[in-house]
Amino acid sequence: MESMGAQGEFDLIVAGAGPAGSACAITAARAGQRVLLLDKDKFPRHKVCGEFVSAESLHLLQSLMGDATRHEFAARAQVPAARVFLDGKSISLPVAPPARSIPRFDLDAALLASARQCGVRVEEGAAVRLVNWNGTFTVHAAETAFTGTAVVNATGRWSQLTQYDVAGNNDKCIGLKAHFREAAPPSSVDLYFFPGGYCGVTPVDGETVNACAMVHSGAARSLDEVFAAHPELWRRSRDWQPVFSAVTTSPLYFRKPEACDQGMLLAGDSAGFIDPFAGDGISLALHGGALAAESLLPFLTGKISLERSQQEYRSAYVHRFLPAFRNAARLRALLAVPKWIRSRLLGLVGSRPVANLIVRRTRAQV
Ligand SMILES: Cc1cc2nc3c(=O)[nH]c(=O)nc-3n(C[C@H](O)[C@H](O)[C@H](O)COP(=O)(O)OP(=O)(O)OC[C@H]3O[C@@H](n4cnc5c(N)ncnc54)[C@H](O)[C@@H]3O)c2cc1C
């Protein structure tokens, strides 16, 4: 039998307050729903991320921000170009329209502040341990149990709620990131590829860069080892001064995206993790979070069942987001082909129409 949902203490409980969770909570609260947003962390906090925010998400991001931060974020560093350093060669590509570089320290905290402003109840330092469904959802977080009519899992790639069978998956990587002082960095996002991984360097402002790497654990265990793995990156980083200690995350691995699980809608990385070099994870998270809330609204207002809401979300997810995952996976596979073939392909990628096509194909349809 289809469930129309019994009333919970909250209409919607969102687990995880990254870009996906906050986007979801803000969208639902603005539509008049009673929303609880739970995160295990306390904000602001640093997070492993290249912090390249693609143009496709900037409009939505602006609309999700509160009045105080909306204009400030529009003025963040523009990234109008990308440079790829691979096999001793480098190519430059336009990023048009330009992306922005926005530290997660600021971005996630600003979205959370906006959620609070919209009337969302926010609990920081509240790790969700368990979710039960029995007509309503009961969400156990920290020492408290909350009830909700619907739940969105936006807890990222790997959490108590988002664990997948990775047995036999040997493609596991770690992520590392820190900011460094660099005088007058170029305005491009620079991707340095080396055996076992790559490192992206993005300007944060006129005197700081973000260096963020994804590497096989056997290839490097620290950012110093990452920098030493690429001659040009090593030369560039020699005079860098760290702004804060490196943060790390693991495991990173890829799997088939899933839009729903155990009655919950999955949004952002908890639904699927796109290769970071595509620079679209934050955009997918913001759009996915907003879409999850929009898909649940007809259920929360008694018009359709939870199952129907899930079906609508799943089909919109497949249509709008899955092509970006597939195309990013194809690009990743190209990195594994023999060097002489890769070298020819790189020549092709250097042409503007091909580069534009590749960028478009790895973007969420918004
Ligand atoms: C190395 C690397 C580089 C990247 N670079 C870029 C880039 O340049 N551009 C880009 O667009 N994307 C990039 N990404 C991807 C991007 O970081 C993610 O796609 C994005 O953060 C997804 O947002 P999210 O809200 O789904 O998840 P997250 O940002 O991971 O947020 C999940 C939240 O859930 C919380 N949480 C976890 N478990 C629980 C729990 N049990 N209870 C409550 N809360 C919980 C966490 O504390 C966190 O705040 C990169 C990723 C990596 C690993």
The ligand as an ORCA input file, in Angstrom:
! r2SCAN-3c Opt
* xyz 0 1
  C      39.637     15.884     -3.490
  C      38.317     16.500     -3.834
  C      38.278     17.686     -4.583
  C      37.041     18.232     -4.961
  N      37.016     19.404     -5.669
  C      35.828     19.932     -6.085
  C      35.768     21.155     -6.821
  O      36.779     21.806     -7.054
  N      34.553     21.587     -7.229
  C      33.405     20.902     -6.966
  O      32.326     21.332     -7.402
  N      33.421     19.763     -6.233
  C      34.605     19.274     -5.790
  N      34.623     18.132     -5.020
  C      33.361     17.477     -4.713
  C      32.599     18.221     -3.636
  O      33.422     18.421     -2.506
  C      31.383     17.399     -3.235
  O      30.728     16.955     -4.393
  C      30.416     18.222     -2.370
  O      31.019     18.540     -1.149
  C      29.159     17.413     -2.111
  O      28.340     18.100     -1.208
  P      27.365     17.277     -0.220
  O      26.585     18.302      0.493
  O      26.701     16.214     -0.961
  O      28.345     16.510      0.766
  P      29.383     17.094      1.810
  O      29.909     18.393      1.365
  O      30.347     15.977      2.037
  O      28.529     17.359      3.112
  C      28.043     16.288      3.876
  C      27.810     16.785      5.289
  O      27.240     15.701      6.036
  C      27.810     15.683      7.311
  N      27.658     14.322      7.865
  C      28.336     13.196      7.529
  N      27.893     12.147      8.248
  C      26.903     12.627      9.028
  C      26.030     12.018      9.971
  N      26.087     10.715     10.271
  N      25.129     12.811     10.603
  C      25.052     14.147     10.329
  N      25.859     14.753      9.445
  C      26.750     13.999      8.794
  C      29.246     16.107      7.096
  O      29.816     16.621      8.275
  C      29.092     17.168      6.002
  O      28.965     18.461      6.536
  C      35.840     17.594     -4.583
  C      35.892     16.437     -3.795
  C      37.104     15.907     -3.415
  C      37.128     14.671     -2.560
*
